[in-house]
Amino acid sequence: VNTRTMYENPFGNDTQVICIAEFFHATLQKWISTVYTWTGSDASYGLQAAFQEGEGISVVSGQTGFGISASGNGASAALPANYATASPIRIKVWKITA
């Protein structure tokens, strides 16, 4: 939580890719993707992966947690409560081709 980490792009740091970051929710026992949500007063939730040309893949986690239970949170699964537990993450990466 509250980190930004760079990872090597498996296709080369200058190759454009599409990325999805997921965290493992220990209570639900499933991998979940979320959108990055700012809730005000420096509170943010989510997990985001993005291609950074020449640098690799940037993964940013929310300042407050990985997921928020609010309706319309954009998560791939319903979250019974806000989730800020340290968890494994994974990044799915697809190479963009013409």
C-alpha positions in Angstrom: 0.0 0.0 0.0 1.2 3.5 -0.8 4.0 2.5 -3.2 5.1 3.0 -6.8 7.3 0.3 -8.2 8.8 -0.1 -11.6 9.1 -3.6 -13.2 10.8 -4.7 -16.3 8.5 -5.0 -19.3 8.8 -8.7 -20.4 8.6 -7.6 -24.1 11.3 -4.8 -23.7 10.9 -1.5 -22.0 10.2 0.3 -25.3 7.5 -2.1 -26.4 4.0 -0.8 -25.9 1.8 -3.1 -23.7 -1.6 -3.2 -22.0 -1.4 -4.0 -18.3 -3.8 -5.0 -15.6 -2.7 -5.2 -11.9 -4.5 -7.5 -9.5 -4.1 -8.1 -5.7 -5.0 -11.3 -3.8 -7.8 -10.7 -1.3 -7.1 -13.1 1.6 -10.6 -13.1 2.9 -12.3 -13.7 -0.4 -9.5 -16.0 -1.6 -9.5 -14.4 -5.1 -7.5 -12.1 -7.4 -9.2 -8.7 -7.8 -8.5 -5.8 -10.1 -9.6 -2.3 -9.1 -9.5 1.2 -10.4 -7.5 4.0 -8.7 -9.9 6.1 -6.6 -9.3 9.3 -4.7 -11.7 9.8 -1.8 -10.4 13.2 -0.6 -8.1 14.3 2.3 -5.2 12.5 0.7 -7.0 9.1 0.9 -6.7 6.9 -2.2 -7.5 3.3 -2.9 -6.7 1.0 -5.8 -4.0 -0.7 -7.8 -2.9 0.5 -11.2 -0.4 -0.8 -13.7 0.7 1.2 -16.7 3.3 1.1 -19.5 6.0 3.8 -19.2 8.0 4.1 -22.4 11.7 3.4 -21.9 11.2 2.6 -18.2 9.0 -0.6 -18.1 5.8 -1.1 -16.2 4.8 1.2 -13.3 2.6 -0.2 -10.5 1.0 2.2 -8.1 -1.0 1.3 -5.1 -3.4 3.5 -3.2 -2.2 5.6 -0.3 -4.9 4.1 2.0 -5.5 0.6 0.6 -6.0 -1.7 -2.4 -9.8 -1.5 -2.6 -12.8 0.4 -1.3 -16.2 -1.1 -0.6 -18.2 1.8 -1.9 -20.7 1.0 -4.6 -19.4 1.9 -8.1 -15.8 1.2 -7.0 -14.9 -0.4 -10.3 -13.5 -3.6 -8.7 -13.8 -6.9 -10.4 -15.5 -8.3 -7.3 -17.8 -6.9 -4.6 -15.7 -5.9 -1.6 -17.4 -6.4 1.8 -15.0 -3.8 3.4 -12.2 -1.5 2.5 -9.1 -3.6 2.0 -5.6 -2.4 3.1 -3.9 -5.7 4.0 -0.5 -6.3 2.6 -1.1 -8.7 -0.3 0.6 -10.4 -3.2 0.1 -8.6 -6.5 0.3 -9.8 -10.1 0.5 -8.0 -13.4 -1.1 -9.3 -16.6 0.7 -7.9 -19.7 -0.4 -8.0 -23.3 1.9 -6.9 -26.2 0.3 -4.5 -28.6 0.7 -5.5 -32.2 -0.4 -4.0 -35.5 
